[in-house]
Amino acid sequence: MTGLSQDQTQTSLAYIGSLTKPLESKLIACFTKDPDEIYRAQVFRANVFNLTEISHDKDPFDDICLHLIVKDSLSNSIVGYSRIITSDLAASPDEFYSASEFDITPIIKPNCRYMEIGRTSVDPNYRSGAVIGLIWSQIGQFMNEHRIDYLMGCASISMQDGGAKAIAVVNYLRENHFTDSNSRTTPKIPLPQFDINIDGKQHVPALLKTYLRMGAKVCGEAFLDHDFNVADVVILLAKKDIKPRYLRHFS
């Protein structure tokens, strides 16, 4: 049997090397209707939100919403998530998730199209910005394709310290980022109001901070969510008010 030439040997080694080279992971963002993926997303949400008493996070809004997921191509695991409810999916303003915690009628304008995002979550090991960037790109594309006028949703502030920082954050928001008085939501269970010697600006959660940087406004006082141990505020962002540096997600 004739042995391999030097060129053939080098070619063979190069081929073997290409087989053993680690595959590169890619992030893939997409909307899914697959029941298995939706269930895995609900398990993912429960884990990220530290809901230790339940196996997966599901509520009635999951049956009407669009499920946006980000997956790692190598592991096929879900590493990011957001759900979307639009004016087309909600038969009335009462069918938005925000309406379960607030009276949102003052911010709903006739003949305008709304898109509510919620349950946004990112795997702690993937919080470099790439996952949330993909989520925003998909949201921006969706807003353009469906001619959405307003983006809204509930942004959560942790109450794990007993609520002092959350109250301080809301105090800061009230002074700097609230909508006009005629465009305010009313929480069904209000977060108590106190003067607290804490700089709320330093404790604004990252996602809420992103909304504010984009040009969003906070639509009034916070709702006290006992189930998730958070304080929720409604954010509202008109597409025409999106700051230029974020417009690349919407083009």
Backbone torsions as a table, in degrees:
resi	resn	phi	psi	omega
1	MET	NA	127.0	-176.3
2	THR	-74.3	133.2	178.4
3	GLY	-74.3	165.4	179.9
4	LEU	-75.9	145.0	173.9
5	SER	-73.3	169.1	180.0
6	GLN	-60.4	-42.0	179.9
7	ASP	-64.6	-40.3	179.7
8	GLN	-66.2	-38.6	179.0
9	THR	-63.2	-45.5	-179.6
10	GLN	-63.6	-39.2	178.4
11	THR	-64.0	-41.0	179.8
12	SER	-64.9	-42.6	179.6
13	LEU	-64.9	-38.4	178.5
14	ALA	-64.0	-39.1	179.3
15	TYR	-66.2	-43.9	178.9
16	ILE	-62.4	-40.2	179.1
17	GLY	-62.3	-37.0	179.9
18	SER	-67.8	-29.2	178.4
19	LEU	-73.4	-33.7	-176.5
20	THR	-90.3	-9.0	178.9
21	LYS	-65.9	130.3	-178.2
22	PRO	-59.9	137.7	176.7
23	LEU	-72.2	144.9	-179.8
24	GLU	-88.4	135.7	178.6
25	SER	-78.3	139.9	175.7
26	LYS	-125.8	149.9	176.4
27	LEU	-99.1	133.4	-177.0
28	ILE	-125.2	124.2	177.5
29	ALA	-107.7	134.8	-179.8
30	CYS	-161.9	160.3	170.4
31	PHE	-87.7	141.7	-178.4
32	THR	-129.6	144.4	171.7
33	LYS	-116.0	2.3	-177.1
34	ASP	-69.8	122.2	-177.0
35	PRO	-58.0	-37.1	179.3
36	ASP	-66.0	-43.9	179.1
37	GLU	-65.9	-38.4	178.6
38	ILE	-63.7	-42.6	177.7
39	TYR	-62.8	-43.3	178.5
40	ARG	-62.8	-34.9	177.0
41	ALA	-65.8	-37.0	178.7
42	GLN	-69.3	-36.0	173.6
43	VAL	-65.3	-43.7	178.2
44	PHE	-58.4	-45.8	179.1
45	ARG	-59.5	-45.3	-179.6
46	ALA	-60.7	-38.9	-179.8
47	ASN	-69.2	-44.9	-178.5
48	VAL	-65.9	-39.1	-179.4
49	PHE	-83.2	1.2	177.2
50	ASN	58.9	43.5	177.6
51	LEU	-90.1	81.4	-169.5
52	THR	-72.0	-17.5	-175.8
53	GLU	-87.7	-7.1	179.8
54	ILE	-130.6	153.5	-178.4
55	SER	-81.9	-30.4	179.5
56	HIS	-149.9	149.8	-176.3
57	ASP	-94.9	108.8	-177.9
58	LYS	-140.0	139.7	173.1
59	ASP	-141.6	174.2	-175.7
60	PRO	-59.4	-24.0	-178.8
61	PHE	-69.9	-20.5	177.8
62	ASP	-64.7	-22.2	-177.7
63	ASP	-80.4	-17.0	-179.0
64	ILE	-115.4	-12.4	-172.3
65	CYS	-83.9	171.1	168.5
66	LEU	-97.4	136.3	-176.7
67	HIS	-104.3	114.1	179.0
68	LEU	-102.8	120.7	-178.1
69	ILE	-122.9	154.6	170.5
70	VAL	-121.0	127.7	-177.6
71	LYS	-118.3	151.1	170.2
72	ASP	-86.1	124.5	-173.2
73	SER	-65.6	-28.6	-178.1
74	LEU	-78.2	-49.4	-176.2
75	SER	-89.6	-14.5	-174.0
76	ASN	61.6	16.0	179.7
77	SER	-83.8	149.5	176.9
78	ILE	-81.9	127.2	-177.3
79	VAL	-121.1	-3.4	177.7
80	GLY	-157.6	153.2	-175.7
81	TYR	-157.7	147.9	167.0
82	SER	-155.9	147.0	177.3
83	ARG	-115.8	151.8	-171.7
84	ILE	-129.1	131.7	171.8
85	ILE	-123.9	126.9	-177.9
86	THR	-111.7	170.6	175.8
87	SER	-58.8	-27.4	178.7
88	ASP	-73.9	-30.8	-176.9
89	LEU	-87.8	-28.7	178.9
90	ALA	-94.8	118.7	-177.4
91	ALA	-67.0	-25.1	177.9
92	SER	-151.3	164.8	178.3
93	PRO	-56.0	-26.6	179.9
94	ASP	-66.5	-13.9	-178.1
95	GLU	-94.1	2.9	169.2
96	PHE	-79.9	147.4	179.4
97	TYR	-57.6	-39.9	-178.5
98	SER	-55.3	-31.7	-177.7
99	ALA	-71.0	-14.8	176.3
100	SER	-75.8	-17.5	-179.0
101	GLU	-115.7	-20.7	-173.1
102	PHE	-137.8	157.9	161.7
103	ASP	-84.8	108.7	-174.8
104	ILE	-102.2	3.6	-175.8
105	THR	-57.3	-33.2	-179.6
106	PRO	-65.2	-18.6	-177.5
107	ILE	-103.2	-1.3	-179.5
108	ILE	-96.5	112.7	-178.8
109	LYS	-96.4	141.0	178.1
110	PRO	-64.9	147.7	176.0
111	ASN	66.5	16.6	173.6
112	CYS	-112.9	150.2	-178.0
113	ARG	-104.2	131.4	-175.1
114	TYR	-117.4	151.0	177.5
115	MET	-136.2	117.0	-179.8
116	GLU	-102.7	129.4	174.7
117	ILE	-111.1	149.5	-178.0
118	GLY	-162.5	171.6	-179.4
119	ARG	55.6	24.4	-179.6
120	THR	-62.9	128.0	-175.1
121	SER	-149.9	145.9	-179.0
122	VAL	-133.6	135.3	175.9
123	ASP	-56.1	131.0	-179.4
124	PRO	-54.7	-26.2	-180.0
125	ASN	-82.9	-1.7	-176.5
126	TYR	-126.1	30.4	-174.7
127	ARG	-96.7	43.5	177.1
128	SER	-86.1	-11.4	-177.3
129	GLY	114.8	-20.3	-176.5
130	ALA	-67.2	-42.3	-177.5
131	VAL	-66.3	-49.3	-179.1
132	ILE	-65.6	-30.3	175.5
133	GLY	-64.0	-41.5	177.9
134	LEU	-66.2	-40.3	178.2
135	ILE	-60.0	-46.5	-179.4
136	TRP	-66.2	-34.7	177.6
137	SER	-63.1	-42.2	178.4
138	GLN	-66.3	-41.4	178.3
139	ILE	-63.0	-44.2	179.3
140	GLY	-61.7	-44.6	178.7
141	GLN	-62.0	-41.6	-179.6
142	PHE	-62.9	-42.8	-179.9
143	MET	-60.4	-40.9	179.1
144	ASN	-67.3	-47.8	-175.3
145	GLU	-65.3	-32.0	-175.0
146	HIS	-106.6	11.0	174.9
147	ARG	53.3	50.3	179.6
148	ILE	-78.9	134.0	179.7
149	ASP	-92.3	-36.2	-174.9
150	TYR	-134.9	136.4	170.9
151	LEU	-102.8	133.2	178.2
152	MET	-143.1	171.8	178.7
153	GLY	166.6	171.4	176.6
154	CYS	-95.3	126.4	174.7
155	ALA	-106.2	133.2	-172.9
156	SER	-101.8	144.7	176.7
157	ILE	-123.5	124.6	-174.5
158	SER	-61.3	144.0	175.9
159	MET	-114.3	19.7	-173.1
160	GLN	-65.0	-20.5	178.4
161	ASP	-91.3	10.2	-177.9
162	GLY	99.5	-10.1	173.7
163	GLY	113.2	-5.9	-176.6
164	ALA	-61.7	-46.7	-178.6
165	LYS	-67.8	-37.4	178.9
166	ALA	-62.6	-43.0	178.0
167	ILE	-63.4	-40.5	178.5
168	ALA	-63.9	-40.4	178.6
169	VAL	-62.9	-45.8	-179.4
170	VAL	-65.1	-37.3	175.6
171	ASN	-59.2	-41.8	177.9
172	TYR	-65.4	-44.3	-179.8
173	LEU	-62.8	-40.3	-179.1
174	ARG	-59.7	-37.4	-177.9
175	GLU	-79.7	-23.1	-168.8
176	ASN	-125.6	-23.8	-168.5
177	HIS	-135.5	9.4	179.3
178	PHE	-73.6	151.4	173.0
179	THR	-70.5	171.5	174.1
180	ASP	-60.6	155.9	-173.4
181	SER	-60.8	-25.1	179.6
182	ASN	-86.5	2.1	178.9
183	SER	-128.0	54.2	-177.0
184	ARG	-117.5	140.2	171.1
185	THR	-88.2	158.8	179.2
186	THR	-119.0	119.5	-179.2
187	PRO	-71.6	140.6	179.4
188	LYS	-74.7	-28.5	171.8
189	ILE	-128.9	96.7	-174.0
190	PRO	-70.6	143.6	169.9
191	LEU	-71.8	132.2	179.0
192	PRO	-57.9	150.4	179.7
193	GLN	-111.1	128.3	177.3
194	PHE	-143.2	153.4	168.6
195	ASP	-81.1	121.1	-176.2
196	ILE	-127.7	136.5	-178.2
197	ASN	-84.7	59.5	178.5
198	ILE	-133.5	137.0	177.7
199	ASP	-78.1	100.1	-176.4
200	GLY	-63.2	-29.5	-178.3
201	LYS	-58.4	-35.5	-178.1
202	GLN	-71.5	-14.7	-174.4
203	HIS	-115.2	13.6	175.5
204	VAL	-65.9	124.5	-179.2
205	PRO	-58.6	153.0	-173.9
206	ALA	-57.8	-44.7	-177.3
207	LEU	-66.4	-42.9	177.9
208	LEU	-63.9	-37.7	177.9
209	LYS	-62.3	-39.0	177.5
210	THR	-63.9	-44.1	177.2
211	TYR	-55.8	-46.3	-177.3
212	LEU	-64.6	-40.9	178.6
213	ARG	-64.2	-31.3	179.5
214	MET	-72.3	-20.5	-178.8
215	GLY	118.7	7.6	-178.9
216	ALA	-72.5	156.4	173.4
217	LYS	-115.4	155.9	176.4
218	VAL	-99.2	129.6	-169.6
219	CYS	-92.0	42.2	174.3
220	GLY	112.3	-162.9	-172.2
221	GLU	-67.6	163.2	-173.4
222	ALA	-89.1	153.9	174.2
223	PHE	-98.6	136.9	178.8
224	LEU	-90.5	106.0	-177.8
225	ASP	-95.4	98.6	-177.6
226	HIS	-68.4	-34.2	-176.3
227	ASP	-62.2	-40.9	-177.8
228	PHE	-102.0	-2.2	-178.7
229	ASN	55.6	49.4	179.2
230	VAL	-138.6	163.7	168.3
231	ALA	-106.8	127.9	-178.4
232	ASP	-105.6	140.7	170.1
233	VAL	-124.9	150.4	177.4
234	VAL	-89.8	127.5	174.8
235	ILE	-106.4	148.1	-179.8
236	LEU	-136.9	127.5	-178.7
237	LEU	-131.1	112.7	174.4
238	ALA	-76.3	136.2	-178.3
239	LYS	-56.8	-36.2	-179.0
240	LYS	-68.6	-15.8	-177.6
241	ASP	-98.8	1.6	-177.9
242	ILE	-64.1	130.4	-177.7
243	LYS	-65.8	145.2	-174.2
244	PRO	-53.2	-38.0	-175.7
245	ARG	-65.7	-17.9	-179.5
246	TYR	-100.6	-5.8	-176.3
247	LEU	-65.0	-21.2	-179.8
248	ARG	-61.3	-26.7	177.2
249	HIS	-73.6	-16.4	-172.0
250	PHE	-114.4	21.5	-179.2
251	SER	-123.1	NA	NA
